[in-house]
Amino acid sequence: MFLKALVAFLAKMHVEFILIRSLLEDNGRIPRLLLDVMTVNAGAQSLPCAPCFNRA
């Protein structure tokens, strides 16, 4: 139940961040970082970001 509530909360926050901060500015990096911080603060593992590590 905790994970389901966390995912619902993060989805809502993601929409709020996108509405506040345009993706055209930073391609969504700031909202993703904030969601990762919220996830870790909630006691869950950080969100995977494979494309971030596969850059050449």
N, C-alpha and C positions, 0 to 999 in steps of 0.2 A: 504494500500500500504506500509506503514511503516513496519508493521509486516512481510510482505512478503520479503521486502528488507533486513530486519534484519536477518531473517532465512537464506536467501541466503548467506549473509555475514558470518554468524556464521558457516554455513556448509563449506564454502571455508576455513575459518580460521582453522576449526577442521582438515581438510585434511592437511593443511600446518603444523600444530603442530604435527600431527602424523608422517609426513614425516621427520620432524626435530628431534623429540624426540621419541625414540622407546617405544612402549607400554610395552615391556618386563621389563623395568626398574621400572616403577611405576604404571602399570596397567591403565594409562591414567588419573590419578588424577590431574596432573598439567594442561594438556590441558582443562579438564572440569572446573577447577577453573578459568583459564584465560577466558574461554568462559562465565562463570557466571559473572565475573567482567565486561567484555565487554557489556553483556546484561544489567546489572544495569546501567552502564555509558551511555548507549543509551536511558535510561529512561523506560525500560521495567522491568517486575518483574524478579526476579532471577529464574533460571531454577530449576525445581523440581528434587530432588535426593532422592527418597523414599528408595532405597536400603541402602543409607548411614545411615538412621535413624532406620532401622530394624535389625541392628546387635545385636546379643546377647552377 
